[in-house]
Amino acid sequence: MRHPWKTDIAPSSITPESVWQGRRKFLRSATLAPLAVGTPSIALATPSNDPIGPALLASRNAKWSADEPANSWRDITSYNNFYEFGTGKGDPEKYAHRMQLTPWAVKIDGAVRNPMTLDTDSLRKLAPLEERVYRLRCVEAWSLVIPWIGYPLSHLLKHVEPTEDAKYVVFTTALQPDSMPGVRQPILDWPYVEGLRMDEAMHPLTLLTFGLYGHELPAQNGAPLRIVIPWKYGFKSGKSLARIHLQREQPTTSWMRAAPQEYGFYANVNPDVPHPRWSQATERRIGTGFFASRIPTQPFNGYEKDVAGLYRGMDLRRNF
């Protein structure tokens, strides 16, 4: 197991906007390459590929970052699962701008000695922000590489001082029926609820996230804050959080309630455990073109050496 990253940030380690400009030029070139050989690509080299919105500076944490090029801004912000806005992958980009993001408050309560209700700015200031390039693997067998900005969730949890009864952490997404057309459909039992075991929540890879690609989170990606757990399928990473609740009992999460035969509590990426309707052995990296070769899915999404110890002795086929 790696040691947690030190949180002191030297000014020289802050990623300047000029660096991101250089990365965007690289990404444009990488995106054009498939087109040159006649392979279709989801992302096109247009101005809309450039990150937009308020800048959010952070130091690059190379220790916890994947050594892979990030997907383009267009890939990341136009192909999303956020069922509150609809089941289509383009629905979040189309409708999420309607969400009311200010004012915003998150309640942190339950089995804690110091419950809090904090706005976004207060939450950001609890710990230095880091940039981490994580792989994201979705249960539909597609994947992305994203430069997230945030800090380990453990920093926030230590502030509220969990009690001995805190065995699980439950995340609840905001519910705004007037701006979320998806919640008018009986897809799930709203609001969206996800959860982690306490040791999973305290792991240094579990990121309380406020931005991506050097900017604040776009609404379709879970603004103003979300959780990112890179070794689990994407549906575990709750978006647009309104509440973080600590409790003794394992929660019944939204997808467990909707389809328990398909979605378990743990949702660890496991190429050897197929979804009932498709294989999880391979995946398609978004942005490489629909006809590009699929790539093998890695156990725990490539983070096996960091997190496998959390599940020692468990049957990961039964605890899916």
N, C-alpha and C positions, 0 to 999 in steps of 0.2 A: 504494500500500500504506500502511495506517495504521501509525503508530508504536505500539510496545507500551505498554500502560497502566503508569503509574507505580505502584509497589506500596506507597507510604506511605499510611496510612489515618488520616484525622483522626477523632477520636471522634465528632464531629458527623455523620459520614457513615455511621455504623453504622445499619442498618435496625432500629428498635425493634419489639417485638412489637405495639405499638399501631398502627403503620403497617400491619402485615399484617392486623390486625383490620379496619381500614378497607378494605383491598383485598378481603378476603373478603366484606364487605357489598356492595361493588361487584359482585363476581362473582355473588353470590346474585341481585342485581337483574338482571344480564345473563342469567343462566340462566333466570329466570322469564319474561323477555320473550318468548321463542319460545312458551312455554306459553300466554301470554295471547292469542296469535293462532292457537292451535290447532296449532302445529308441535311435534312430539315432540322431546324432548331427552334425551340419554343421562344427563346429570347432573341430579339433583333437589335442591331446596333443603332439605336435611336436615342435622342436626348432623354426619353423617359426611362432609360436604363440608369441614369445618374441618381444617386441618393438625394432625397429631398426632405424638407422639414428641419426643425431645429437641430443644430449640431450637439453631440453629446460626447465629449472627449473622455478618453480612458486610456490607461496603460495596457499594452499588449502583454498578456500572460502566456508566454510561450510554453511554459511547463504543462499547462492543461489544454493547449490548443492542438488541433489536428494539423498535421503537416500536409495539407491539401489546399488547392486554390478554392476560394469561396465562389459560390454561385453569384450571378449578377443580381443587382437590385431588382431588376424586372422579374427574374425567376422567383426570388424570395417573396415578393409582394403581390404577385398576380396569380399564384397557384397555391391555394391555402385551404385547409379545413378549419372552418369556424361556423358550425352549424346554426348558431344563433342568427346568421345572415343568409342561410340557405345551404343546400347540400352540394351545389355546383362549386367546382374549384375556383371559378371566377366570381362567385357571389360575394365573398368578403370584400374584395377590391371594389365591387360595384356599390355595395350598400353600407360598408362599415363607417364611412365618413359621417353618417347620420348620428353615430353614437355620441352622447354627451360625455366629454372627457374632463371638463372643469365645471364645478369643483369635483374632486375625487377624494374619497377617503377609504382606507382599508382598516377593518377591525381585526385585531389579533387578540384572541381570547380563548377561553376554555381552561384547560389544566395548566395555568400559568400563574405566577405570583405577581406579575406586573402587566396586566392587560393594557393594551394601547389602541387608540384609533389615530392613524397618521395619514396626512396627505402625501401626495407623490413626492414633493420636494423634501419633506422630512424623512421619508423612507430612503431617498437617494443619499442623503447626508449621513446615514448611519455607518457607512463604510466606504472606503475608496472604490471607485468603479474600475472594473477590469474589462478588457476586450478578450474574448475567448472564441476561437474558431471551433465550433462543434459540428459534428455530423448529426443530422436529424433523419431518423428512419420512421416512415409512416406505415401503419398497418396494411395499407393498400399496396405495399411493396414498391414505393417510390421513395427517393431520398434527396436530400439537399445538404450543402455545406454552408454554414451561416456564421458570420462574425458577430456574435451577440455581445452586448454590453450589460454588465451587472456586477453583482458580488455574491459570494456563497450565501445561501439562505440561512446557514448556521449563524451568521452575524446577527440577523434579525431575531432568530429564535433565542439566542443567548440574552438579548436585551429584555425579552419578556419573561425570562427565567422559568422554564418548564418545571412542573412538579413531578413527583414520582408517578403520577397517574398519566403522564403524557407518553403514550405508546404510539400514537398515530397523529399525523398532521393532515387536516382536511382543507382543501382549497375550493372556494366557491366563486364562480364567475358572476359578474354583474348581470342583472336582468333588467333590460330596458325595452319593454314590449313595443313602445311607440317607434323605436329606431331599429329594432331587430326583427325583420320580417320572418326569420326562421322559427322564432319561438311561437308563432301562431299556428305552427304545424305540430302534430303529436309525434315528433321524431324521438324526443327524449322527454324525461320528466324534468322540466326546468325548475330552478336554475341548474346550470352545469356544475357537477361536483366531482372532484378527483381527490386522491389522497396518497400518502406515502407512509411507510413505517418510519419511526423516529430515526433509526440509524440511516435510512436512505435519505431522509430530509437533511440530516446533519453532515452527509458526505460532502467533501469540498467540490465535487463536480456539480452538485445541485445548485443551480444558479437562479437567484432572484433577478429578473431581467427587465431593464428599462429601455434598451435600445438595440439597434443592429446597424452594421455598416457605418458606424461613426455618427449616427443620428438617432433621435428619439424613435421609439417604436411607432410604426404606422398603425392605424386602427385595425386593419385587417390582420396584423400580426400579434394583436393582443395588448394594444396600448390601454392604459399608460404603464402597466407592469404585468408581468406574467412569470410563470415558473418554467424552467427548462431543465429536463432530466435526460441527458443525451444517451444513456444506455437503455432507455425504455422507448416503446413506440410513442409516436407523437401525441396521441390522444391523452396520455398521462400528464402532459405539460399544460396545465390550466392557464387560460388567457384572461386578460382584463379582470384581475382579481378584486373582489370586494370584501372577502373575508378569509382569514387564515385561522383555523380552529384546531386546538390540540385536545385530544381525548384518549380515553383508555381503550375503547372498542374499535375494531377494524370497521371503517365505513363501507357502506354499500355505495359504490360510485355510480355515476350516470350510466355508463355503458354496461356495467355489471347488472344493473337493474333492467336495462332494455334488452340485453342479449347475453345472459350469463353463460350460455354454451359457447359463445364466441370470444368474450372479453372478460378476462379474469382481473383480479386485483393487481397482480404484479406487472404484467405486460412487459416483461423483459424481452428484448430482441433475441429471438432464438430461431436460427434457421432450421433446426430439427423439429420444430413444432409448427405444423402448417395451420393456417387459418382454415376453418371448415370449408371455405369456398375457394381457396387458392393456396399456392405454396408460398412459404416465406424464405425459401432457400436462396433466391436471387432477388435483385432489386433493379430499378431503373433510375439512374441519376437524372433528375430534371435538368434540362438545358443542354443535354448531349444529343438530342434528337430522338424521335420516337423509334427509329429503326436501329439505333445504336445497340451494341451488345450489352446485355444485362451483366451485372457484376455480382459476385457471390456476396451474400449477406454474412456479416461477421457476428459471432456470438457477442451479446451485449453491445452490438453496434460498434465493435472495435475497442471497447473499454473494459474488456474482460479482466485484464491484469489489475485494474484499479478497483473493480466492484465485485468480482466473483466471490471474494471472501464474505460478503454480506449474506450469501445464500448457501454457505457450506453446510452440507448435510440435508439440504432440501431437494425434493423431487421437482425439478423445474418443468416437467411435463404435466404434472398434476397441479402445481402452483404456477399456472401460466398467466 
